[in-house]
Structure formats: C-alpha cells, structure tokens
C-alpha cells in the first residue's frame, strides 16, 4: 500500500476487493457467452469501456449501449442475469 495512514490503506483495500468482486460477478454472469473465461483486462475493455455510456442519477443507473456495440448481446444477457439475481435476493 502506498498511503501513510492505516485507515487510508484499509479503505484502498476495500476498494480493491469491491472491484475484484465486481469482475467475478461479471464473469459468473457471462457463462455461456464468449466472455465466460475472459481475463479481468478483457472484461474491463470489452464490457465496461467499449460502446457503453453509464449515467448515474439520484435514483437510477442508466446504461446505454451503442447501436454498433460488438458485445451488445453478451452485455444484455449479463445485465439481465445480474438484475434478476439482484431482485430475487432482496
């Protein structure tokens, strides 16, 4: 860790854990697609950086896909799987 205080290092570790958990959930939700065994770098580049616009409001998170997004079908399937799991566990 590169911070001077223990609390700051602890917070950074928490952020790293959250990012790792997000990537594991994306990979798990991508089962049955071409991205099922993708590494973290590929998931980040193909799903989170290419053709996706995320808007956050006070009540919702909007995800807009470009019409020519090459991973549109996979992204839609992953999003559907994540949203169904999120509503069933609440």
Backbone as CSV, one residue per row, in Angstrom:
resi,resn,N_x,N_y,N_z,CA_x,CA_y,CA_z,C_x,C_y,C_z
1,UNK,0.842,-1.177,0.000,0.000,0.000,0.000,0.889,1.243,0.000
2,UNK,0.346,2.302,-0.533,1.172,3.492,-0.686,0.734,4.661,0.179
3,UNK,-0.290,4.497,0.988,-0.743,5.600,1.838,-0.009,5.558,3.172
4,UNK,0.026,6.687,3.842,0.753,6.774,5.104,-0.066,6.301,6.292
5,UNK,-1.366,6.457,6.246,-2.173,6.055,7.403,-2.783,4.665,7.182
6,UNK,-2.998,3.969,8.267,-3.581,2.633,8.197,-5.022,2.696,7.704
7,UNK,-5.754,3.711,8.101,-7.156,3.842,7.680,-7.253,4.028,6.160
8,UNK,-6.373,4.831,5.596,-6.384,5.036,4.143,-6.030,3.743,3.410
9,UNK,-5.061,3.000,3.931,-4.700,1.720,3.320,-5.851,0.726,3.422
10,UNK,-6.544,0.735,4.519,-7.685,-0.151,4.702,-8.792,0.187,3.705
11,UNK,-9.031,1.470,3.485,-10.043,1.890,2.520,-9.646,1.479,1.102
12,UNK,-8.381,1.635,0.768,-7.911,1.219,-0.562,-8.100,-0.275,-0.758
13,UNK,-7.819,-1.045,0.272,-8.001,-2.486,0.196,-9.479,-2.830,-0.012
14,UNK,-10.354,-2.115,0.650,-11.786,-2.310,0.465,-12.203,-2.026,-0.982
15,UNK,-11.667,-0.966,-1.569,-11.974,-0.649,-2.968,-11.474,-1.738,-3.913
16,UNK,-10.268,-2.245,-3.670,-9.735,-3.328,-4.498,-10.609,-4.575,-4.389
17,UNK,-11.068,-4.887,-3.191,-11.935,-6.046,-3.000,-13.261,-5.866,-3.732
18,UNK,-13.820,-4.678,-3.697,-15.085,-4.412,-4.387,-14.909,-4.564,-5.902
19,UNK,-13.806,-4.068,-6.430,-13.549,-4.184,-7.866,-13.360,-5.650,-8.256
20,UNK,-12.658,-6.402,-7.434,-12.441,-7.822,-7.702,-13.776,-8.568,-7.672
21,UNK,-14.623,-8.260,-6.692,-15.930,-8.894,-6.596,-16.779,-8.571,-7.832
22,UNK,-16.733,-7.330,-8.284,-17.474,-6.936,-9.481,-17.035,-7.755,-10.687
23,UNK,-15.742,-7.931,-10.868,-15.244,-8.701,-12.008,-15.638,-10.176,-11.894
24,UNK,-15.616,-10.732,-10.685,-16.046,-12.122,-10.511,-17.525,-12.284,-10.848
25,UNK,-18.343,-11.328,-10.424,-19.773,-11.386,-10.735,-20.018,-11.238,-12.228
26,UNK,-19.272,-10.359,-12.890,-19.420,-10.210,-14.343,-19.040,-11.500,-15.053
27,UNK,-17.950,-12.108,-14.630,-17.510,-13.354,-15.258,-18.528,-14.468,-15.019
28,UNK,-19.067,-14.551,-13.803,-20.054,-15.578,-13.489,-21.327,-15.370,-14.312
29,UNK,-21.747,-14.136,-14.466,-22.944,-13.837,-15.252,-22.717,-14.038,-16.744
30,UNK,-21.464,-14.073,-17.173,-21.139,-14.230,-18.596,-21.052,-15.694,-19.017
31,UNK,-21.413,-16.624,-18.141,-21.367,-18.039,-18.505,-22.221,-18.300,-19.733
32,UNK,-21.683,-19.064,-20.647,-22.408,-19.374,-21.871,-22.159,-18.388,-22.994
33,UNK,-21.370,-17.356,-22.733,-21.015,-16.385,-23.780,-19.534,-16.527,-24.106
34,UNK,-19.078,-15.769,-25.088,-17.666,-15.803,-25.468,-16.773,-15.203,-24.375
35,UNK,-17.366,-14.490,-23.437,-16.589,-13.847,-22.379,-16.571,-14.644,-21.077
36,UNK,-17.026,-15.886,-21.105,-17.146,-16.681,-19.882,-15.795,-16.928,-19.210
37,UNK,-14.742,-17.101,-19.977,-13.434,-17.369,-19.403,-12.453,-16.218,-19.641
38,UNK,-13.001,-15.052,-19.858,-12.166,-13.877,-20.144,-11.426,-13.417,-18.897
39,UNK,-10.248,-12.872,-19.115,-9.485,-12.317,-18.015,-10.067,-10.948,-17.656
40,UNK,-9.654,-10.447,-16.502,-10.183,-9.186,-15.994,-9.940,-8.047,-16.984
41,UNK,-8.784,-8.001,-17.584,-8.465,-6.934,-18.539,-9.432,-6.961,-19.722
42,UNK,-9.700,-8.144,-20.240,-10.608,-8.239,-21.385,-12.037,-7.876,-20.986
43,UNK,-12.476,-8.325,-19.823,-13.813,-7.946,-19.355,-13.942,-6.432,-19.238
44,UNK,-12.935,-5.821,-18.671,-12.965,-4.365,-18.479,-13.008,-3.648,-19.826
45,UNK,-12.181,-4.089,-20.748,-12.118,-3.415,-22.044,-13.349,-3.690,-22.901
46,UNK,-13.822,-4.932,-22.925,-14.930,-5.285,-23.808,-16.296,-4.893,-23.251
47,UNK,-16.474,-5.013,-21.937,-17.799,-4.747,-21.373,-17.947,-3.357,-20.791
48,UNK,-16.908,-2.850,-20.164,-17.054,-1.598,-19.434,-16.543,-0.369,-20.173
49,UNK,-15.691,-0.550,-21.169,-15.116,0.614,-21.830,-15.558,0.785,-23.277
50,UNK,-16.015,-0.267,-23.929,-16.321,-0.212,-25.350,-17.815,-0.092,-25.593
51,UNK,-18.246,1.029,-26.092,-19.626,1.195,-26.518,-20.651,1.312,-25.409
52,UNK,-20.223,1.617,-24.194,-21.146,1.712,-23.070,-21.049,3.109,-22.464
53,UNK,-22.199,3.732,-22.282,-22.268,5.027,-21.618,-23.090,4.837,-20.348
54,UNK,-22.513,5.175,-19.206,-23.181,4.998,-17.921,-23.533,6.370,-17.375
55,UNK,-24.796,6.553,-17.048,-25.271,7.793,-16.423,-25.844,7.443,-15.057
56,UNK,-25.432,8.195,-14.050,-25.895,7.945,-12.691,-26.730,9.126,-12.239
57,UNK,-27.949,8.830,-11.794,-28.811,9.858,-11.224,-29.039,9.506,-9.757
58,UNK,-29.839,10.298,-9.096,-30.099,10.042,-7.680,-30.865,8.745,-7.458
59,UNK,-31.647,8.331,-8.435,-32.487,7.150,-8.256,-32.102,5.947,-9.099
60,UNK,-31.382,6.167,-10.185,-31.097,5.071,-11.110,-29.706,5.161,-11.688
61,UNK,-29.270,4.026,-12.214,-28.054,3.956,-13.014,-28.499,3.545,-14.411
62,UNK,-28.231,4.392,-15.374,-28.613,4.145,-16.762,-27.402,3.636,-17.526
63,UNK,-27.570,2.553,-18.250,-26.511,2.004,-19.089,-27.002,2.056,-20.522
64,UNK,-26.333,2.841,-21.343,-26.697,2.993,-22.754,-25.647,2.284,-23.604
65,UNK,-26.100,1.416,-24.477,-25.205,0.710,-25.383,-25.255,1.365,-26.756
66,UNK,-24.120,1.478,-27.392,-24.073,1.995,-28.756,-24.744,0.988,-29.690
67,UNK,-25.348,1.466,-30.745,-26.048,0.563,-31.662,-25.083,-0.400,-32.352
68,UNK,-23.829,-0.018,-32.492,-22.838,-0.872,-33.135,-21.919,-1.553,-32.129
69,UNK,-22.338,-1.637,-30.892,-21.517,-2.272,-29.852,-21.317,-3.751,-30.194
70,UNK,-20.060,-4.219,-30.314,-19.828,-5.605,-30.731,-20.258,-6.634,-29.688
71,UNK,-20.388,-6.244,-28.437,-20.745,-7.177,-27.372,-22.158,-6.923,-26.857
72,UNK,-23.013,-6.376,-27.705,-24.351,-5.980,-27.276,-25.175,-7.166,-26.746
73,UNK,-25.142,-8.292,-27.431,-25.912,-9.453,-26.990,-25.380,-9.990,-25.666
74,UNK,-24.060,-10.107,-25.554,-23.464,-10.604,-24.309,-23.754,-9.654,-23.157
75,UNK,-23.636,-8.357,-23.396,-23.891,-7.359,-22.355,-25.335,-7.423,-21.913
76,UNK,-26.247,-7.555,-22.843,-27.670,-7.628,-22.497,-27.967,-8.867,-21.659
77,UNK,-27.381,-10.003,-22.030,-27.579,-11.230,-21.275,-26.990,-11.110,-19.868
78,UNK,-25.792,-10.568,-19.770,-25.151,-10.389,-18.463,-25.964,-9.444,-17.602
79,UNK,-26.413,-8.344,-18.171,-27.200,-7.371,-17.406,-28.503,-7.994,-16.918
80,UNK,-29.133,-8.778,-17.780,-30.384,-9.442,-17.409,-30.140,-10.423,-16.260
81,UNK,-29.077,-11.198,-16.335,-28.767,-12.151,-15.272,-28.468,-11.440,-13.953
82,UNK,-27.713,-10.357,-14.018,-27.381,-9.630,-12.788,-28.612,-8.957,-12.185
83,UNK,-29.483,-8.413,-13.020,-30.654,-7.722,-12.478,-31.667,-8.707,-11.916
84,UNK,-31.809,-9.890,-12.496,-32.720,-10.895,-11.961,-32.219,-11.405,-10.618
85,UNK,-30.920,-11.663,-10.512,-30.348,-12.124,-9.249,-30.465,-11.070,-8.174
86,UNK,-30.289,-9.811,-8.544,-30.370,-8.731,-7.567,-31.767,-8.563,-7.005
87,UNK,-32.790,-8.763,-7.833,-34.163,-8.594,-7.341,-34.634,-9.809,-6.568
88,UNK,-34.139,-10.989,-6.883,-34.600,-12.179,-6.187,-33.987,-12.312,-4.807
89,UNK,-32.802,-11.742,-4.585,-32.150,-11.872,-3.280,-32.557,-10.757,-2.318
90,UNK,-33.254,-9.728,-2.796,-33.627,-8.615,-1.935,-34.865,-8.901,-1.135
